[in-house]
């Protein structure tokens, strides 16, 4: 199994397949073991967060979720 991918952190990519097809954004994270990338603004997920010191109100946070590595294409 190779550790090399066609995208790296900071690259501009476009989603070419799946529910988020056509969205463009910057790569935030690359997980080679799971063949996934996290693209800014492409797959926004909502997560319930309990009250804590860091987040005193709790509530629902929006965060970027992973997309399959084969579903993204590097854009110049």
KOLRO-409683 format. One line per field, with one value per residue (C-alpha): residue in three letters; residue number from 0; y negated, z, x. Coordinates in pm, whole numbers. Layout:
KOLRO-409683
type <- [ALA/...];
seq <- [NUM/...];
py <- [Y/...];
pz <- [Z/...];
px <- [X/...];
***
This chain:
KOLRO-409683
type <- [UNK/UNK/UNK/UNK/UNK/UNK/UNK/UNK/UNK/UNK/UNK/UNK/UNK/UNK/UNK/UNK/UNK/UNK/UNK/UNK/UNK/UNK/UNK/UNK/UNK/UNK/UNK/UNK/UNK/UNK/UNK/UNK/UNK/UNK/UNK/UNK/UNK/UNK/UNK/UNK/UNK/UNK/UNK/UNK/UNK/UNK/UNK/UNK/UNK/UNK/UNK/UNK/UNK/UNK/UNK/UNK/UNK/UNK/UNK/UNK/UNK/UNK/UNK/UNK/UNK/UNK/UNK/UNK/UNK/UNK/UNK/UNK/UNK/UNK/UNK/UNK];
seq <- [0/1/2/3/4/5/6/7/8/9/10/11/12/13/14/15/16/17/18/19/20/21/22/23/24/25/26/27/28/29/30/31/32/33/34/35/36/37/38/39/40/41/42/43/44/45/46/47/48/49/50/51/52/53/54/55/56/57/58/59/60/61/62/63/64/65/66/67/68/69/70/71/72/73/74/75];
py <- [0/-336/-650/-877/-1060/-1301/-1574/-1721/-1963/-2312/-2205/-2339/-2049/-1988/-1704/-1503/-1232/-1168/-1388/-1685/-1685/-2025/-2174/-2329/-2391/-2357/-2024/-2041/-1683/-1369/-1024/-780/-470/-525/-687/-996/-1371/-1653/-1942/-2280/-2348/-2038/-1803/-1998/-1772/-1871/-1738/-1766/-1890/-1880/-2170/-2197/-2453/-2508/-2530/-2656/-2666/-2327/-2285/-2184/-2251/-2233/-2066/-1938/-1563/-1328/-1241/-945/-1028/-898/-1149/-1460/-1618/-1870/-2212/-2466];
pz <- [0/-105/111/-194/-293/-573/-326/-17/258/123/-235/-411/-512/-671/-576/-893/-762/-492/-316/-300/-670/-801/-468/-450/-149/23/158/538/612/425/582/368/570/514/168/279/254/441/211/355/299/86/338/638/922/1237/1571/1906/2177/2552/2783/2886/2985/2621/2506/2799/2602/2433/2126/1769/1591/1218/1105/778/718/513/145/-44/-198/-538/-546/-556/-836/-794/-943/-1028];
px <- [0/137/144/135/-183/-268/-369/-208/-309/-370/-453/-762/-988/-1328/-1561/-1630/-1865/-2121/-2376/-2138/-2044/-1938/-1830/-1484/-1264/-930/-801/-784/-677/-565/-615/-412/-506/-880/-838/-1029/-982/-1153/-1247/-1344/-1714/-1783/-1946/-2068/-2185/-2369/-2248/-2425/-2189/-2262/-2189/-1824/-1563/-1465/-1827/-2040/-2366/-2332/-2553/-2493/-2162/-2102/-1781/-1636/-1662/-1443/-1491/-1345/-1008/-1120/-1407/-1188/-985/-705/-783/-513];
***
